[in-house]
Amino acid sequence: MAKSNPSTSKINSSLESLAMTIGSLHEDPNNARRHAEYDIGVIAKSLNEYGQQKPIIATKSGRVIAGNGTLVAARDVLGWSEIAVVTFDD
């Protein structure tokens, strides 16, 4: 999927305190849910239109547990540099 021009993250203002550098996160290689390119496009469209309305969940080491598709859409399609994340110990 082609990356759009880099844009500013559209994180809901109530989630801004949870913003992390997107480069510090990585997809979970054992994630059971696999997203087709179409699905990533739909997620990206939603993020672009409505912004990020809920945080993704990751370990403190940066492995995304919930929100892998959101991470890919924000990073690879929209070019975001930050995303809201709730972390917990590995």
Secondary structure, 3 states (H helix, E strand, C coil): CCCCCCCCCCECHHHHHHEEEHHHCECCCCCCCCCCHHHHHHHHHHHHHHCECCCEEEECCCEEEECHHHHHHHHHHCCCCEEEEEEECC
